[in-house]
Amino acid sequence: MSLCYLNGEFVPRAEARVSPLDRGFLFGDGVYEVIPVYGGRPFQLAGHLARLEKSMAGIRIGNPHTAAEWTALIGRLIAANPWPDQAVYVQVTRGADTVRNHAFPKGVAPTVFMMADPLAPVPAEQMENGVSAVSAVDNRWLRCDLKTTSLLANCLLRQLAIEQGCAETVLFRDGFLTEGSASNIFVVRDGVLLAPPKTHLILPGITYDVVLDLARRHGQPFEVREIAEAEVRAADELWLTSSTKEVLPITRLDGQPVGDGRPGPVTRRLHGWYQSAKASGELA
């Protein structure tokens, strides 16, 4: 039976309960993180905790734990569940008020919830052949840099992909690439890796940072700049990154092949570097 953490206690997930007046339930008033765990070791934990802190500050929730306390609690959760590779979900909401009121309540403690699930590897077939994606206008709010639980727009955009048999929706705003519905997006043109800049319009991905760090270490040319939609559609290679998908090639976009329709050499190199770094603990 899977154990979760809720407000100071480790309990079976099926027994965890929160108030229906919790603001996370009523308003999506909360933030979250998803932390991959390999062989019992959380990957890039410091980066995830820093982003959690930034998201809480961005919506004015006080951090209920120090970094050391978070690290200890996450370690206990990992140890309490049986899988060597896990996806740890951490959520903090503003807490439960006594009435439904848009204004922030006073004197209410945040609700802290954590759970873990097995982290399944990306299927070898997807790495070998890539996945398909569709595109859409990015119609989300303007603080996409905060990892909040208010994800209805992302869910609708992801569902657009699922209903067309695709893995992701690539988003464009005002003619420029932002990100995917649940991922960051990278482009390769003429051997140069292109990444959209970190602004309020994209989530500052932990895997995004790892990819650029690996590119820098291994001498892979890259540019961080605005990427026009036309450049994406003319890309030689395209891939998505996330904590659970790692580096996953996109080989078809809106029914058209990306490049020659196969994962390209830069994609394969970055994926290999990522696996090596992950296995060695170099970037833990």
C-alpha positions in Angstrom: 0.0 0.0 0.0 1.4 3.4 -1.0 2.1 5.8 1.8 1.7 9.6 1.4 2.5 12.6 3.7 -0.2 15.0 4.8 0.3 17.8 7.3 2.9 16.0 9.5 1.7 12.4 9.1 2.6 9.5 6.9 -0.6 7.7 6.1 -1.9 5.3 3.5 -2.9 7.3 0.4 -6.5 5.9 0.5 -6.9 7.3 4.0 -5.6 10.8 3.3 -8.2 13.5 3.8 -8.3 17.3 3.3 -11.1 19.8 4.0 -13.5 20.6 1.1 -12.8 24.3 2.1 -9.1 23.9 1.4 -8.2 26.7 -1.1 -6.3 24.2 -3.3 -9.6 22.4 -3.8 -11.8 25.6 -4.2 -9.4 27.9 -6.1 -6.4 25.9 -7.3 -4.6 28.1 -4.8 -1.4 26.2 -4.4 1.9 25.1 -6.0 3.6 21.8 -6.7 6.7 20.0 -7.8 7.4 16.6 -9.3 10.8 15.2 -8.4 12.3 12.1 -10.2 14.0 9.6 -8.0 16.5 7.1 -9.4 17.8 4.2 -7.3 16.3 5.9 -4.2 18.1 9.1 -4.9 16.1 12.3 -5.8 17.5 13.9 -8.9 18.2 17.7 -8.9 16.5 18.0 -5.5 18.1 21.4 -4.7 16.7 22.9 -8.0 13.3 21.5 -7.3 13.2 22.9 -3.8 14.4 26.3 -5.0 11.6 26.4 -7.7 9.1 25.4 -5.1 10.3 28.2 -2.9 10.0 30.6 -5.8 6.5 29.4 -6.7 5.3 29.8 -3.1 6.8 33.3 -2.9 5.2 34.2 -6.2 1.7 33.5 -4.9 2.5 34.7 -1.3 2.4 31.4 0.6 5.0 31.2 3.4 7.3 28.2 3.0 6.3 25.8 5.8 9.7 24.0 5.9 13.4 24.7 5.5 15.3 23.1 2.7 16.8 20.6 5.3 13.3 19.8 6.5 12.0 19.2 3.0 14.9 17.0 2.2 14.4 14.9 5.3 10.6 14.5 4.6 11.1 13.6 1.0 13.8 11.1 2.0 11.3 9.5 4.5 8.6 9.3 1.8 11.0 7.7 -0.7 12.1 5.1 2.0 8.4 4.4 2.9 7.5 3.3 -0.6 8.9 0.2 -2.3 10.1 1.4 -5.8 13.7 2.3 -6.5 12.6 4.7 -9.2 9.9 7.1 -8.1 8.1 10.3 -9.1 7.6 12.3 -5.9 4.8 14.8 -6.0 4.9 17.7 -3.5 2.0 20.1 -3.2 1.5 23.1 -0.9 -1.8 25.0 -0.8 -2.8 28.1 1.2 -4.8 25.9 3.5 -8.4 25.6 4.6 -10.6 28.5 5.6 -13.9 28.4 7.4 -15.8 30.0 4.5 -15.3 30.3 0.7 -13.8 33.7 0.2 -11.5 34.9 -2.6 -9.4 37.0 -0.2 -6.5 35.3 1.6 -7.5 34.0 5.0 -5.5 35.1 8.1 -3.9 32.7 10.5 -4.4 29.6 8.3 -1.6 27.0 8.0 -0.6 25.8 4.6 -1.7 22.3 3.6 1.4 20.1 2.7 0.8 16.9 0.8 3.3 14.6 -0.8 3.0 11.2 -2.5 5.1 8.9 -4.7 4.4 6.7 -7.7 6.6 4.3 -9.6 8.6 6.2 -12.2 8.3 4.2 -15.5 11.1 4.6 -18.0 10.3 6.2 -21.4 9.5 3.2 -23.7 12.5 2.3 -25.9 10.2 2.5 -29.0 9.5 6.2 -28.3 13.2 7.0 -28.0 14.0 5.1 -31.2 11.2 6.6 -33.3 10.1 9.7 -31.4 6.6 10.9 -30.7 4.0 13.0 -32.5 2.8 16.4 -31.3 0.2 19.0 -32.3 0.4 22.7 -32.0 -1.9 25.3 -30.5 -2.1 28.9 -29.4 -0.8 29.4 -25.9 -3.9 30.8 -24.2 -2.8 30.3 -20.6 -2.4 33.0 -18.0 0.7 35.2 -17.9 2.6 33.7 -14.9 3.6 30.4 -16.4 6.9 30.7 -14.6 5.1 29.7 -11.4 4.4 26.0 -11.0 0.8 26.4 -9.6 -1.9 23.8 -9.3 -4.2 25.9 -11.4 -3.7 23.7 -14.5 -7.0 23.6 -16.3 -5.7 25.4 -19.4 -2.7 23.0 -19.5 -5.1 20.0 -19.1 -7.3 21.2 -22.0 -4.2 21.7 -24.2 -2.8 18.3 -23.3 -6.2 16.7 -24.0 -6.0 18.3 -27.5 -2.9 16.2 -28.1 -4.3 13.0 -26.6 -7.5 13.1 -28.7 -5.3 13.2 -31.8 -3.1 10.3 -30.7 -0.2 12.6 -29.9 2.1 12.9 -26.9 2.2 16.7 -26.5 0.9 20.0 -27.6 3.6 22.6 -28.7 2.5 26.1 -27.8 3.0 29.4 -29.6 2.2 32.9 -28.4 2.2 35.8 -30.7 4.1 33.8 -33.3 6.8 32.6 -31.0 7.5 29.2 -29.2 6.8 29.1 -25.5 6.7 25.5 -24.3 4.6 22.4 -24.3 1.4 21.8 -22.2 3.5 19.8 -19.7 7.1 20.2 -20.9 9.8 22.5 -22.2 10.5 22.4 -26.0 13.9 22.5 -27.7 14.7 23.1 -31.4 17.8 22.2 -33.4 18.6 24.0 -36.6 21.9 23.6 -38.5 23.4 21.8 -35.6 22.6 24.6 -33.1 20.4 23.9 -30.1 17.8 26.6 -29.6 15.9 27.2 -26.3 13.3 29.8 -25.6 14.4 32.3 -22.9 13.1 32.0 -19.3 10.4 34.6 -19.0 7.0 34.7 -17.2 5.6 32.8 -20.3 7.4 29.5 -19.6 8.1 27.3 -16.6 11.8 27.4 -15.7 12.3 23.6 -16.2 14.8 21.7 -14.1 15.5 19.4 -17.0 15.7 22.5 -19.3 18.6 23.7 -17.0 20.2 20.2 -17.1 20.1 20.1 -20.9 21.8 23.5 -21.3 24.4 22.6 -18.7 25.2 19.3 -20.5 25.4 21.2 -23.8 27.8 23.7 -22.3 30.0 20.9 -20.7 30.2 18.9 -24.0 30.7 21.8 -26.4 27.3 21.6 -28.1 26.5 25.0 -29.7 23.3 26.5 -28.3 21.4 29.8 -28.2 18.8 31.0 -25.7 16.5 33.3 -27.6 13.0 33.8 -28.9 12.2 31.2 -31.5 9.7 32.0 -34.3 7.0 29.6 -35.1 8.4 29.3 -38.7 11.8 28.1 -37.2 10.0 25.4 -35.2 8.2 24.2 -38.3 11.4 24.1 -40.3 13.4 22.5 -37.5 15.9 19.7 -38.2 15.2 18.3 -34.7 12.6 18.9 -32.0 12.3 17.5 -28.5 10.5 17.9 -25.3 11.9 17.8 -21.8 10.4 17.2 -18.4 11.3 15.5 -15.1 9.5 12.3 -16.0 10.1 12.3 -19.8 13.7 13.4 -19.6 14.7 14.1 -23.2 12.1 12.8 -25.7 12.3 13.4 -29.4 9.3 14.8 -31.4 9.5 13.5 -34.9 6.1 14.7 -36.2 4.3 18.0 -35.6 0.8 18.6 -36.9 1.1 15.5 -39.1 4.3 16.6 -40.8 7.7 15.1 -40.2 10.3 17.0 -38.2 13.5 17.0 -40.3 13.8 13.5 -41.8 11.2 12.1 -39.4 13.6 10.4 -37.1 15.4 11.4 -33.9 18.4 13.4 -34.9 22.1 13.3 -33.8 21.9 16.2 -31.4 18.8 14.7 -29.7 20.6 11.3 -29.4 23.8 12.9 -28.0 21.9 15.0 -25.4 19.8 11.9 -24.4 23.0 9.9 -23.9 24.7 12.6 -21.9 21.6 12.9 -19.7 21.6 9.2 -19.0 25.3 9.2 -18.2 24.9 12.1 -15.8 21.9 10.6 -14.2 23.6 7.2 -13.7 26.8 8.7 -12.3 25.0 11.1 -9.9 27.0 13.9 -11.5 24.0 16.2 -11.6 22.2 15.0 -8.5 
